[in-house]
Amino acid sequence: MKLVLGISGASGAPYAQRLLTHFQAMSAAVRPGVDIVLSRTAEQVWALECGGSPRDLGFPVYDGRDYTAPFASGSARYDAMLVLPASMSCIARIAHGISDDLLTRAADVMLKERRKLVLVPRETPYSTIHLENMLSVSRAGATLLPASPSFYTRAATIEQLLDTVLARVLDHLHVPHALLERWGEASVVAPPRGQGSGDPHDQEVEHGTSVVAGPRSGRSG
């Protein structure tokens, strides 16, 4: 698989950093070929949130004005593109077909070639303009996958919270992974209703026909 990873200047660089470290750890049989394209402010935000630079991780990196990059053309036949994180400015330009840098050009190529484009917005709150732009790119064929961590996995670290989003990203890119247990495969299941401990901290979270115990807060064992 040939993947373009666009990194914009939105807050959320740790998501991209974590994903790239997962790619480094994958076997060659499943690891996609990854080319990175940076927006004008991506490195500045990365340095602030992660330290260092995405260039330190050993993947090919293209600057936003380097139109010699192979994925600037649909003839290169890349399979998918992920923008992680995707700023509202980046999404707005993609929504309106404004290919004013390599990142937005690559996204435009994915849409016109009917290939997979996954955008991970990291913004709050959303304005009406933001929502309309996201609706436009969704109608054009992109997948909007907000950087919204889930909590039923009882993540104990920031990295584990990041993985709850990255697992969904990899699912939509059809990249095999084992970042977390899938729903229904959890090892900790709450007792049936009416048979709990009676402890008010033992919150239950319902999902379909399964019930998974929520975490205790401020308590040991």
N, C-alpha and C positions, 0 to 999 in steps of 0.2 A: 504494500500500500504506500502511495506517495501522498504525503500530507503537508499542507501549508499551515503554519502556525503564525497567525497575526497577533502581535502584542501591542495594544494601544496604551494611551496614557491614563486610562482610568485606574482608580485604586483597585487593587486585586492582583498585583504582580505575584504574590505568593502562590496563587493558583497555578500560574504558568510555570513558576519555578518547580513546584511540587510535581506537576505533570511531566516536565522534562526529566526530573530525577527518576520517575517511574519508567519512562522510556529507556533511560540508560540501563536500568536494571532488568529490562525484558530480554528474553532470548531473541536471537536473530530471526528465529522462525516466525515470531509474532510482532516484533517491533517494526512500526512503520518507518519509512524514510521521511525524515522531518526537515523541512526548510523553514527558517524563521524570517519574518519580515517585521520590522519595528516602525511604529509611528514616530513622529518627530519628538514626542515627549516620553516615549516608553522607557528609555534608559534612565531618564531623570527620576521617574516614579519607581522603577526597579531599584535604583540605588537607595532611595529613601526607605522603601518597604522591605527590601531583602538584603541590601548591601551588594556590592560588586556589580556585575553586568551579565545579561543573558549571553554575552559573547564568551563568558568564562566556561560554559558548559560543553563546548566542543561540537555544537551543531552549526551547520552553515547559516550565516546571518546576512540578510540583505537590508540595506538602508532604503528608506522610503522613496528615494529618487532613482534607484537603480533599476531601470526598466529593461536591463539586459537579463534580469532574473528569468529563468525558464517559465515560471508560473505566471508571468505577465501575459502569456498567450495561451489560448485554449488548446493549441496544437501540442502543448507539452503533456497533456493528458494526466494531470494530477487528479487523484481520486476524490479528495475532500479538502476543505479548509475549515479551520477553527480559529475564531477570534476570541482570545482569552487574556485579559478581560476586554470587553467591548465597550468603549465609551459611547455616550449619547451622541457626541459629534461624529464619531465613526459610523454609527448606525444611521444617522441622518443622511450622511453622504452616500452610503450604500443604498438607502431607500430611494434616493433621488437620482441614482446613476451618475454621481459626481466622482469620477475616477481621478482625483487630483494628487494621489500618491500611489506607491506600489501596493500598499495594503488594500486600499479601496478598489484599485484596478483588479487585483487578484480576486476579491470578492465578487466584483462585477463579472469576471470571467466564469466563476463558479455558477452564478445564476444563469448566464446566457447559455452555458454548456449543459445546464440541468444536472449539475453535480452537487454533492453534499456541501452545504454551508451551515455551520453551527456558530451561533453568536451567543456569547455569555456576558450579558450586561451586568454591571456592578454599579448601581446607582439607586439612590432613594432620597426623597420620594420621586415618583415619575410624574412629570407634567403631562398635560394633554398632548403637547407636541411630541414628547417622547413616546407616548402610547400610540399615537398615530403613525409615527415612523416605524415602530416595531410591528404594527399591524401591516404596514406596507411591505416590509421585508419578508414577513411571514407569508403574505399572499404571493410574493414573488418566488417562494420556494425555500426560504431559509428556515432553520429551526432556531427558535429563541429558547435558551436554556439559562434562566437567571442563576446567579451565584447565590443560591438560597440553600444553606446546609440543612440537612435533616438531623433529628435528635433521637429517633427511636433506636439508633445503634449505640447509644450511650457513649459517644466519643469522649475520650479522656484527654485528648490533646488537640491543639489547633490543627496539626497535620491530619488527624483522623477526621476532623470536621471538613477540612478541605477535600478529603477523599470522598466524602458523601456526595459532593458535587462532581468531582472528577470521574467517579464511577459512572454517573449518568452520561457525562460527556463521552467517555469511551464506549459506552453502550451504543450511543447514537452514531459513533464513528465505526462501529462494528469491529472494535479492537478488543480481543480477549483480555480479561484481567481478573484478579481476585482481590480487589481493594477492600471489599466488605461482604458480609453475608447478605444474601438477598432475602427479601421479605418471605416469610414462611420457613426460612432456614435458620432463624435465630436460635441460639442455644438456651436463652433464658425466656421462658414463657410464663406468664402470670397464671395463677390458679383460676378456675372458673369463677364467674361472678357469684358473690355471696360466700366465697370460701377464702377470702383474702385474710391478711393478718389483722385487718381493722385499723392499721396504721394509716393516718391521713397522708403521710408522705409517700405511701405506695400508690402513686397515681397510675392509672391504667390508660393506655392509648389504644383505641380501637382502630382497626384497619381491615375492612372487609369482614371476614369471619374469624380473624385471628386477633388475639389480644396479647400485647407485649408489655411487660412491666416497665413502668417508668423509673427513672433513677431516684434514689433517696438523696435528699439534700441535707448537707451538714451532719451526716451521721456515718459512723463506721459500722461495718459488718452488721 
